[in-house]
Amino acid sequence: MLKRNVQQRHRVVQVITKFLIPMILLFAFYVQFHGDFGAGGGFQAGVVFASVFILHGLIFGEARTRLVLTPNTLRVLMSLGLLLYAGTGVVSLLLGGNYLNYSVLLSNPVSGQHWGIFVVELGVGITVAAVMVSLFYCFSSKRNFVGHISHPIDENELNSDG
Amino acid sequence: MLFNNHFSVLLIVLPLMAAPICVILRNPKASWLVALISNLIIVLLSLSLLSHVLNGNVVRYELGGWAAPTGIEYYIDGINAVLISIVSIISLVTLIYSKQSIRKEIATPRHYLFYAGWLLCLTGLLGILITGDAFNVFVFLEISSLSMYMLIALGSERRQALVASFRYLILGSIGASFILLGIGFLYAATGTLNMSDIAERLPLVNNSRTVIVGFSFITIGLFIKTAMFPVFSWLPNAYQFAPSAVSAFLAGTATKVSLYIFLRFFYHIFGTDYSFGNLLLGDVLLPLAVIGFFVMSVVAIFQTDIRRVLAYSSIAQIGYIFAAISMATEQGLTAGIIHIINHAFIKTALFISVGCILYRYGTANINQLNGIIKTMPWTCAAFIVAGFSLIGVPLTAGFVSKWYLVSAAIDSGWWLIAVMILTSSLMAIIYIGRIVEVFCFKTGDATNSLKVKEAPFSMLLPLWFLIIVSVYTGINGDVVVDMAKFSATQLLDSLPSLSNSIGNPL
């Protein structure tokens, strides 16, 4: 019952948050994809993007955010971001340039540079966003982030040590 | 041997990409396999790189195709290539060992994180060794350090491991901040971050206070990172409470890599004449090094946990290496590099053998391991051989390095130092002898449990590989000595001659 009261008391905040979330997301995408023309880039965009989920967690409770963005998804996302970055470099290696030489990515070096930094920044953005949200999960819950809940034996094992 | 310039960058990219793959796979066996295969390829690449560099080539790789002072450059000459090979070999060996050992030390769902952290740590260590860009050194230093904190925190004695890791985190971050600020000052003074470029431009601004402050900051930062005598306090706990595979890996590589940064900065970038001639780095280094190896050897005698004995002995060995480096002569530098190489193999072997004992007995306390040579003959034999090597008994690798160390000291006319090195070797006899005595000649509780078997083969194989390497380099010392001489001359030659026209900077 108490929980319900708390939820009701924060109705205004909740409604406003729901309004804000798409706008912040849009802004995150703007910062991400406009980063090579203006201020911004993957790092900033990742943080802005993650702030949506942190806000959602603060207002609606972290347990509900976990349903939207599960720790497992985050684990895969943060790895994929890094792989995207490093993979771009490998592609440029395979195309005969030095590592991370974007000029060889396309026939036109200028648009090659453009696309190279675009993909790399996307990788940065994905990783940063995923890491930010998982940091929030780590600090906001007592459960282990890495998904140990599915292994009850492990919890016992760890407790017996300490 | 087949060589391609791209090999240098693949050394970094492979472990960097293997780490996230481990995280995605999330399966203990699969991630071990990924780590192992990528590490195996890295060893092959590094050996090819080594043979290429030992032929007298210097590998320079422009990252992203941007030319050197603007872009980041990988710069590999003798010392880097040698250390890259050693770090990758030790990583491979300990990785094979880790498969069994972490079963008892780390909960299974965390194994994939262990391997991911391991690969990132390897990325950082290799990155420090390979890069020719001063700021990039800091970046890789942070990658390796952060993953090391995480690996140490995984130790089986959870609470102590966390405290040890946290302590290392605090001190390591302070050290890294000093290094970063120092590099920042150098950048302010020279306007470039490329090492060779800094080395070229420094003579013009040598007298400025900015450079001197940068110099001292980097010195202090590296003292902490290498666990030099007064600032070593993070090391014993970190080595004791980390998972045994991690302590074996760290003992062989982490401080050695920091020592490499030291060599690179003070011999190559600042130049011997400036560091040791004008700023008297040797006068600071030598007393600390001597007190270090003396006091730490004494402290090692009084430890009850074998891992702690080895940890303090490690600090003592760092003292030897610093004493050798502080001579600022070719012989001294050669002796230092020889000891870096030999000690890496010896200490890793010792930590692995302690890990084997830990695996079977669950303790490394010297009082509870009476007469275990009866139950674990191969492990104990390996420990004894490696221990002899640490002391410097002839026919072992340790003898070669002590020999060069003492003769370098005598060549510099430092008779007292030579005597002190020999005296502290006697202390090594005491602290190793004490353990050997317990293993072989005491009878007690441990012998009652004859059920305890020898360590599994997959743990003994890496152990004995290291032992054979260290005995081989002891009998046929030329392999290591030639490599060390080559790297030392290259390191001393690569510096611009700046003995002229520099007055007293203060």
Interface residues (C-beta under 8 A of the other chain):
Chain A: R75 V76 M78 S79 L80 L82 L83 A86 G87 G89 V90 L93 G97 N98 Y99 L100 N101 Y102 S103 V146 G147 H148 H151 D154 E157 L158 D161 G162
Chain B: H6 V9 V13 L16 M17 A19 P20 I21 V23 I24 R26 Y61 E62 L63 G64 G65 A107 T108 P109 R110 L113 S156 E157 R158 R159
